[in-house]
Each structure stands twice: as structure tokens, then as C-alpha cells.
Amino acid sequence: LEHTLTARHALRLEQGLHAAGPDAEPLRELVAREHDAVNLLIVLRLRFALQLDELSELPTAPAPGRFLAGGRIEAEALETALRQPTRAEAVAKLVEAARREEWRAPLERIAGGGDLPTLQRELEVSRVRWAVGLFLRGDPLGLDIPIAYTVSKENEVRNLRLLGGGAA
């Protein structure tokens, strides 16, 4: 249910951002990075579930809404990676499809036996670094500065929650 709701929201968000025109490009890129990370993790989680005998086989046909809309990685590339015979080959396809150099090292660690929670955190850190970098390289009169500020505040709140949880 949660994934279905998220997938429908992602589709509506993609349509809205597309209609917003070129001025919304920084926001489209932020959303694309977030959705691409989620989609990569879906592929890898399905592969891990199969490897751990939590699934007897991969889902046969691509289901509509399996992957979140709005990412830069095409659903066909994600399906191709999902169907690769080995984890290393699947990761190679994902690295090629993602075309984000900062994702290469974390994904290669997964191919070599890394774990998904660490990968998820590394992809999140990459997204935050990209967004905060908009303070320096972004258009001061566009959406760039508000995006950088919002992501910085989200990160600060997340860190405060972690500190509070640790202190408790």
C-alpha cells in the first residue's frame, strides 16, 4: 500500500514538474536523484531477497508502478539490471544507467559484498551534498537557494533526531 501511494504521488509530481518548465530543473534533478536511489534499492532488494531465499523467483512481468516515476534511470534499464545473472553484472548495469560518478564507488561496494543500509545512506549523503552545493553553484534568483536551504534543514533535523535517540 505504501509503495502504491508513493508511486502514484511520484507520477503526479513528475507531471507537475514537467509542466513547471525549465525554471524547475533544479527541483526535477533533486527529485530524480531521490527516485533513482529508491529505484536502485528496489532492484537490489529484490535481488537480495532472491539470494536469501525470501523469494522463490523474481517477478516475471514488469509491474506498472514497480519503480518510481521522475528518475533519470529508465524503467527498462532497471528491469535489465534486475534480470542480470550475478550481482556484479546487475550493479554494472545500474552504474551505467545512473550516469552519476559519485554513485560508482558505493555501488561497486555492493557488488563486492556490501550491505544495503550502507548503500542507502551513501546515496542519501550524495543527494544532500548535491543539494547543499546549490548554495555555491546555484542561481541565487531561482529555486536553487531554497532547495539547498530546505535540504540542509532536513539534514539538520535528521541529525538532531539521531542525537536525541542516542541520548535517550
C-alpha positions as CSV (number, residue, x, y, z in Angstrom):
1,L,0.0,0.0,0.0
2,E,2.8,2.4,0.9
3,H,4.6,1.8,-2.3
4,T,1.5,2.2,-4.4
5,L,0.7,5.5,-2.8
6,T,4.3,6.6,-3.2
7,A,4.4,5.5,-6.8
8,R,1.2,7.5,-7.6
9,H,2.5,10.5,-5.8
10,A,5.8,10.3,-7.8
11,L,3.8,10.1,-11.1
12,R,1.8,13.2,-10.2
13,L,4.9,15.0,-9.0
14,E,6.7,14.2,-12.3
15,Q,3.8,15.6,-14.3
16,G,3.7,18.7,-12.2
17,L,7.4,19.3,-12.5
18,H,7.3,18.7,-16.2
19,A,4.5,21.3,-16.6
20,A,6.6,23.8,-14.5
21,G,9.0,24.4,-17.3
22,P,12.8,24.9,-17.3
23,D,12.9,27.0,-14.2
24,A,12.1,23.9,-12.1
25,E,15.1,22.0,-13.4
26,P,17.0,22.0,-10.0
27,L,13.9,20.6,-8.3
28,R,13.5,18.0,-11.0
29,E,17.1,16.9,-10.5
30,L,16.6,16.7,-6.7
31,V,13.5,14.5,-7.2
32,A,15.3,12.5,-9.8
33,R,18.2,11.7,-7.5
34,E,15.9,10.7,-4.7
35,H,13.7,8.5,-7.0
36,D,16.7,7.0,-8.7
37,A,18.1,6.0,-5.3
38,V,14.8,4.4,-4.3
39,N,14.6,2.5,-7.7
40,L,18.2,1.2,-7.4
41,L,17.4,0.0,-3.9
42,I,14.2,-1.7,-5.1
43,V,16.3,-3.6,-7.7
44,L,18.9,-4.6,-5.2
45,R,16.4,-5.6,-2.5
46,L,14.6,-7.9,-4.9
47,R,17.9,-9.5,-5.9
48,F,19.0,-9.8,-2.2
49,A,15.6,-11.4,-1.3
50,L,16.0,-13.9,-4.1
51,Q,19.6,-14.7,-2.9
52,L,18.4,-15.1,0.7
53,D,15.5,-17.4,-0.4
54,E,13.0,-14.8,0.7
55,L,11.6,-15.0,-2.9
56,S,11.5,-18.2,-4.9
57,E,11.8,-16.2,-8.2
58,L,11.9,-12.6,-9.5
59,P,8.5,-11.1,-10.5
60,T,8.0,-12.2,-14.1
61,A,6.4,-9.2,-15.8
62,P,7.3,-5.6,-15.2
63,A,4.5,-4.3,-13.0
64,P,3.3,-0.7,-13.6
65,G,4.4,1.4,-10.7
66,R,7.2,-1.0,-9.6
67,F,9.6,1.9,-10.0
68,L,9.1,5.5,-9.0
69,A,8.5,7.9,-11.9
70,G,10.6,11.0,-12.2
71,G,14.0,9.5,-12.1
72,R,16.7,9.7,-14.7
73,I,17.2,6.0,-14.9
74,E,14.7,4.4,-17.3
75,A,12.5,1.6,-16.1
76,E,13.8,-0.7,-18.9
77,A,17.4,-0.2,-17.6
78,L,16.2,-1.1,-14.1
79,E,14.4,-4.2,-15.3
80,T,17.6,-5.2,-17.3
81,A,19.7,-4.8,-14.2
82,L,17.2,-6.9,-12.2
83,R,17.4,-9.8,-14.7
84,Q,21.2,-10.0,-14.7
85,P,22.6,-13.4,-13.6
86,T,25.0,-12.0,-11.0
87,R,25.0,-9.2,-8.5
88,A,28.2,-7.7,-10.1
89,E,26.6,-7.6,-13.6
90,A,23.4,-6.1,-12.1
91,V,25.5,-3.4,-10.4
92,A,27.5,-2.7,-13.6
93,K,24.2,-2.1,-15.4
94,L,23.0,0.2,-12.7
95,V,26.2,2.2,-12.7
96,E,26.0,2.6,-16.4
97,A,22.3,3.6,-16.3
98,A,22.7,6.0,-13.4
99,R,25.5,8.1,-15.1
100,R,26.4,9.6,-11.7
101,E,30.1,9.2,-11.0
102,E,29.6,9.8,-7.2
103,W,27.4,6.6,-7.1
104,R,30.1,4.4,-8.7
105,A,32.1,3.6,-5.5
106,P,29.1,2.8,-3.3
107,L,27.5,0.6,-5.9
108,E,30.8,-1.2,-6.5
109,R,31.0,-1.9,-2.8
110,I,27.6,-3.6,-3.1
111,A,28.9,-5.7,-5.9
112,G,31.8,-6.8,-3.7
113,G,29.5,-7.8,-0.8
114,G,28.4,-4.6,0.8
115,D,25.1,-4.1,2.6
116,L,22.0,-2.2,1.5
117,P,21.6,0.1,4.5
118,T,25.1,1.5,4.0
119,L,24.4,2.0,0.3
120,Q,21.1,3.7,1.1
121,R,22.9,6.1,3.4
122,E,25.7,6.8,0.9
123,L,23.2,7.6,-1.8
124,E,21.4,9.9,0.6
125,V,24.6,11.7,1.5
126,S,25.3,12.1,-2.2
127,R,21.9,13.7,-2.7
128,V,22.4,16.1,0.3
129,R,25.9,17.1,-1.0
130,W,24.5,17.8,-4.4
131,A,21.6,19.9,-3.0
132,V,23.8,21.8,-0.5
133,G,26.2,22.6,-3.3
134,L,23.5,24.7,-4.8
135,F,24.4,27.3,-2.3
136,L,27.6,27.9,-4.2
137,R,26.8,27.0,-7.8
138,G,23.1,27.7,-8.0
139,D,21.2,30.6,-9.4
140,P,20.6,33.0,-6.5
141,L,17.3,34.2,-8.1
142,G,15.9,30.8,-8.9
143,L,14.9,27.7,-6.9
144,D,18.5,26.7,-6.1
145,I,19.0,28.5,-2.8
146,P,15.6,27.5,-1.4
147,I,16.3,23.9,-2.4
148,A,19.7,24.0,-0.7
149,Y,18.3,25.5,2.4
150,T,15.4,23.1,2.7
151,V,17.6,20.0,2.2
152,S,20.1,21.4,4.7
153,K,17.3,21.9,7.3
154,E,16.0,18.3,6.6
155,N,19.5,17.0,7.2
156,E,19.9,19.0,10.4
157,V,16.6,17.7,11.7
158,R,17.6,14.1,10.8
159,N,20.9,14.6,12.7
160,L,19.1,16.1,15.7
161,R,16.8,13.1,15.8
162,L,19.7,10.7,15.7
163,L,21.5,12.6,18.5
164,G,18.2,12.7,20.6
165,G,17.7,9.0,20.0
166,G,21.2,8.3,21.0
167,A,21.0,10.4,24.2
168,A,17.7,8.7,25.1
